[in-house]
Amino acid sequence: MSAARQTIFVTGATGLVGSRLCESLVAGGHRVLAHRRDLGSEPASGPNLTWLSGDLLRRGDWQDALADADAVVHLAGAPVAEGRWTRARKNELRASRIASTEQIVFSLARAARPAAVFLCASASGYYGARGEERLDERSPAGDDFLAALCVEWEAAALGAREAGVRVACLRFGAILSRRGGALARMLPAFRLGLGGRLGPGDRYFPWLHEADAVGLIEWAIQPGGSAEGAVNAVAPEAVRMGEWARCLGRVLGRSARLPLPGVALRLALGERGPALVPGQFIEPRAALEMGYGFRHPRLEGALSDLLR
Ligand SMILES: NC(=O)c1ccc[n+]([C@@H]2O[C@H](COP(=O)([O-])OP(=O)(O)OC[C@H]3O[C@@H](n4cnc5c(N)ncnc54)[C@H](OP(=O)(O)O)[C@@H]3O)[C@@H](O)[C@H]2O)c1
């Protein structure tokens, strides 16, 4: 990220991406205002890291801190891959993203000097299940629950433009990390040689190394940056689930021949099963055109980096 020191407000700072982002921003000399819902047992603040708490769905003191920031990064949201998608759960998934985004936009609109840039997470789920179709940021949204959620989430975020704020919505694919997410859930079975693809092997499975999740955010929020509107946050190499499973097996030195069939996937994961592996061939067109250099553009290199 650029050498100019910035004050950056980060929600979801305890999460998979947020925790790595905060570490990286602090290491880069920036001042981080890290938000979590509950301060709990005194997280360690430091000279460049201040922890804040409060309910993002309601007005509160956290909004005063946000008014001082040069950039706002909104990553908080109830985990999509946990629990069954009951009506109550769907309401939580929506409210934790959309109502919180609306509160952030409200804070930006009333700030005397609003942040220059608001980066809001979104997801590749925006596109729904699309088979072989090549998708970029100009492609229309899908028509399932996750797609509708992403459409509403991004629309709420784009409201900050009225306050003169540059807004970028990063549509993340599955973020690969050893510490959580899709890869971490698959690892135990693969390590025992029992792994395999999740559902039909011909479906594209958009992915991104965690270092590029952080890298894309830092690139998008840099002062004078050109990232604006939707940005696909997926690696350039599009890989089908079957290739994906074989590649993971290869990197681990284990076979990957036992597929989890779609029915078992649904029984195990409920409605979210297909949503986790929907089949999307997504290109990171905006990031590549605007010059972002992926650290891990290819799956084998990304998995080797994470697992060896
Ligand atoms: N990881 C992926 O593969 C992936 C893929 C596509 C999109 N995304 C999106 O990118 C964002 C960041 O992803 P992540 O993997 O870092 O997420 P994460 O690890 O699940 O962390 C999100 C943070 O949100 C907060 N949170 C949890 N439940 C909440 C609730 N009910 N209401 C409000 N806040 C809640 C938690 O922070 P506190 O409880 O400490 O406040 C948590 O640390 C998320 O919005 C996610 O949907 C991620």
The ligand as a Tripos MOL2 file, in Angstrom:
@<TRIPOS>MOLECULE
LIG
   48    52     1     0     0
SMALL
NO_CHARGES

@<TRIPOS>ATOM
      1 N1        -14.2040  -15.7520    3.5110 N.am      1 LIG1
      2 C1        -14.7500  -15.9230    2.3190 C.2       1 LIG1
      3 O1        -14.4730  -16.9280    1.6170 O.2       1 LIG1
      4 C2        -15.7020  -14.8980    1.7670 C.ar      1 LIG1
      5 C3        -16.2480  -15.0950    0.4930 C.ar      1 LIG1
      6 C4        -17.1450  -14.1730   -0.0220 C.ar      1 LIG1
      7 C5        -17.4890  -13.0520    0.7380 C.ar      1 LIG1
      8 N2        -16.9460  -12.8720    1.9720 N.ar      1 LIG1
      9 C6        -17.3790  -11.7090    2.7580 C.3       1 LIG1
     10 O2        -16.2650  -10.9270    3.1400 O.3       1 LIG1
     11 C7        -16.4480  -10.4170    4.4590 C.3       1 LIG1
     12 C8        -15.2520  -10.8030    5.3150 C.3       1 LIG1
     13 O3        -15.1150  -12.2140    5.2510 O.3       1 LIG1
     14 P1        -14.4380  -13.0350    6.4450 P.3       1 LIG1
     15 O4        -14.2300  -14.4130    5.9280 O.co2     1 LIG1
     16 O5        -13.2820  -12.2800    7.0100 O.co2     1 LIG1
     17 O6        -15.6200  -13.0710    7.5000 O.3       1 LIG1
     18 P2        -15.5900  -13.6890    8.9650 P.3       1 LIG1
     19 O7        -14.3010  -14.3360    9.2970 O.co2     1 LIG1
     20 O8        -16.8350  -14.5030    9.1210 O.co2     1 LIG1
     21 O9        -15.6570  -12.3900    9.8700 O.3       1 LIG1
     22 C9        -16.6880  -11.4510    9.7720 C.3       1 LIG1
     23 C10       -16.7930  -10.6770   11.0770 C.3       1 LIG1
     24 O10       -18.1440  -10.2540   11.1730 O.3       1 LIG1
     25 C11       -18.5110  -10.1810   12.5290 C.3       1 LIG1
     26 N3        -19.7800  -10.8730   12.7050 N.ar      1 LIG1
     27 C12       -20.0150  -12.1900   12.8670 C.ar      1 LIG1
     28 N4        -21.3160  -12.4290   13.0320 N.ar      1 LIG1
     29 C13       -21.9220  -11.2210   12.9710 C.ar      1 LIG1
     30 C14       -23.2660  -10.7950   13.0960 C.ar      1 LIG1
     31 N5        -24.2510  -11.6640   13.3090 N.pl3     1 LIG1
     32 N6        -23.5160   -9.4890   12.9630 N.ar      1 LIG1
     33 C15       -22.5160   -8.5950   12.7370 C.ar      1 LIG1
     34 N7        -21.2260   -8.9330   12.6470 N.ar      1 LIG1
     35 C16       -20.9450  -10.2330   12.7690 C.ar      1 LIG1
     36 C17       -17.4420  -10.8460   13.3660 C.3       1 LIG1
     37 O11       -16.7540   -9.8310   14.0470 O.3       1 LIG1
     38 P3        -17.1000   -9.4230   15.5740 P.3       1 LIG1
     39 O12       -18.0950  -10.4010   16.1170 O.co2     1 LIG1
     40 O13       -15.7930   -9.4850   16.2770 O.co2     1 LIG1
     41 O14       -17.6350   -8.0430   15.4540 O.co2     1 LIG1
     42 C18       -16.5100  -11.4720   12.3260 C.3       1 LIG1
     43 O15       -15.1620  -11.3500   12.7010 O.3       1 LIG1
     44 C19       -17.7610  -10.9880    4.9790 C.3       1 LIG1
     45 O16       -18.7810  -10.0350    4.8470 O.3       1 LIG1
     46 C20       -18.0300  -12.1600    4.0690 C.3       1 LIG1
     47 O17       -19.4030  -12.4160    3.8580 O.3       1 LIG1
     48 C21       -16.0550  -13.7600    2.5080 C.ar      1 LIG1
@<TRIPOS>BOND
     1     1     2 1
     2     2     3 2
     3     2     4 1
     4     4     5 ar
     5     4    48 ar
     6     5     6 ar
     7     6     7 ar
     8     7     8 ar
     9     8     9 1
    10     8    48 ar
    11     9    10 1
    12     9    46 1
    13    10    11 1
    14    11    12 1
    15    11    44 1
    16    12    13 1
    17    13    14 1
    18    14    15 2
    19    14    16 1
    20    14    17 1
    21    17    18 1
    22    18    19 2
    23    18    20 1
    24    18    21 1
    25    21    22 1
    26    22    23 1
    27    23    24 1
    28    23    42 1
    29    24    25 1
    30    25    26 1
    31    25    36 1
    32    26    27 ar
    33    26    35 ar
    34    27    28 ar
    35    28    29 ar
    36    29    30 ar
    37    29    35 ar
    38    30    31 1
    39    30    32 ar
    40    32    33 ar
    41    33    34 ar
    42    34    35 ar
    43    36    37 1
    44    36    42 1
    45    37    38 1
    46    38    39 2
    47    38    40 1
    48    38    41 1
    49    42    43 1
    50    44    45 1
    51    44    46 1
    52    46    47 1
@<TRIPOS>SUBSTRUCTURE
     1 LIG1         1 GROUP 0 **** ****
